[in-house]
Amino acid sequence: LVTIKSAVRQKHAWELELSRGRITWKVGDRVLAQYKQGKYYPGQITSINRVNDKEDSFDVAFNDGDKEKGLSLSQLQELKPQTRAFKPGISTDIILISTE
């Protein structure tokens, strides 16, 4: 479980100190975001909207085409690269995708 220790608004991003390190989220970043108050799915931050002096909301476009507006920081999670175990003797095609 990763918890947010602190969150600091920067000009066009949020810098978060998490229980296991520090990350910054900005428009275009890939995240796991909560969909319809339920499960978390991969998507991309499309907009950061000012709610008040201390809080913003995030709009996210999910990989399947759905969109969610007005998400809070607590509804976003860091998207970790997936790793897969390969068995010896099995051939596979590997496609590398840049996240930058």
C-alpha positions as CSV (number, residue, x, y, z in Angstrom):
1,L,0.0,0.0,0.0
2,V,1.4,3.4,-1.0
3,T,0.2,6.5,0.9
4,I,0.6,10.1,0.1
5,K,2.7,11.8,2.8
6,S,2.6,15.3,1.2
7,A,1.4,17.0,-2.0
8,V,2.8,20.3,-3.2
9,R,1.3,22.2,-6.2
10,Q,3.8,23.5,-8.7
11,K,3.0,25.7,-11.7
12,H,1.7,22.9,-14.0
13,A,2.1,19.8,-11.9
14,W,1.8,18.2,-8.5
15,E,4.9,16.9,-6.6
16,L,3.9,14.0,-4.3
17,E,6.0,12.5,-1.5
18,L,4.8,8.9,-1.2
19,S,5.5,6.4,1.4
20,R,8.1,4.9,-0.9
21,G,9.5,7.9,-2.8
22,R,8.6,11.1,-4.7
23,I,6.8,11.5,-8.0
24,T,5.5,14.5,-10.0
25,W,2.2,14.3,-12.0
26,K,1.5,16.6,-14.9
27,V,-0.7,16.6,-18.0
28,G,0.3,13.7,-20.2
29,D,1.5,11.4,-17.5
30,R,0.4,7.8,-17.4
31,V,-1.4,6.8,-14.2
32,L,-3.8,4.3,-12.6
33,A,-7.0,6.2,-12.0
34,Q,-10.3,5.2,-10.3
35,Y,-13.2,4.8,-12.7
36,K,-16.7,5.5,-11.4
37,Q,-15.7,5.2,-7.8
38,G,-14.7,1.6,-8.4
39,K,-11.6,-0.2,-9.7
40,Y,-8.4,1.5,-11.0
41,Y,-7.5,1.4,-14.6
42,P,-4.5,2.7,-16.7
43,G,-5.0,6.1,-18.3
44,Q,-3.4,9.5,-19.0
45,I,-3.9,12.8,-17.3
46,T,-5.5,15.1,-19.8
47,S,-6.1,18.2,-17.6
48,I,-5.4,19.6,-14.1
49,N,-8.1,21.9,-12.9
50,R,-7.9,24.3,-10.0
51,V,-10.6,23.6,-7.3
52,N,-9.4,26.0,-4.7
53,D,-6.0,27.4,-3.3
54,K,-5.0,24.0,-2.0
55,E,-6.7,21.5,-4.2
56,D,-6.9,20.6,-7.9
57,S,-8.8,17.9,-9.8
58,F,-7.6,15.7,-12.6
59,D,-9.2,14.7,-15.8
60,V,-8.1,11.3,-17.1
61,A,-8.6,9.5,-20.5
62,F,-8.4,5.7,-20.0
63,N,-6.8,3.3,-22.4
64,D,-10.1,1.9,-23.5
65,G,-11.4,5.3,-24.5
66,D,-13.5,6.1,-21.4
67,K,-12.9,9.4,-19.6
68,E,-13.3,10.6,-16.0
69,K,-13.4,14.2,-14.9
70,G,-12.8,15.8,-11.5
71,L,-10.7,13.1,-9.9
72,S,-8.8,13.9,-6.7
73,L,-5.2,13.1,-5.8
74,S,-6.5,10.1,-3.7
75,Q,-8.1,8.6,-6.9
76,L,-4.7,8.5,-8.8
77,Q,-2.0,5.9,-8.3
78,E,1.5,5.5,-9.8
79,L,1.5,3.3,-12.9
80,K,4.3,0.8,-12.5
81,P,5.8,-0.9,-15.6
82,Q,4.5,-4.4,-15.9
83,T,7.0,-7.3,-15.8
84,R,6.4,-10.7,-17.3
85,A,8.2,-13.9,-16.5
86,F,9.3,-15.9,-19.6
87,K,9.8,-19.6,-19.6
88,P,13.0,-21.0,-21.1
89,G,12.5,-22.4,-24.6
90,I,9.4,-20.4,-25.5
91,S,9.8,-17.8,-28.2
92,T,7.9,-14.5,-28.2
93,D,7.9,-11.2,-30.0
94,I,8.7,-8.2,-27.7
95,I,7.5,-4.7,-28.6
96,L,9.2,-1.9,-26.6
97,I,7.1,1.2,-25.9
98,S,8.7,4.4,-24.6
99,T,6.9,6.1,-21.7
100,E,8.6,9.4,-22.2
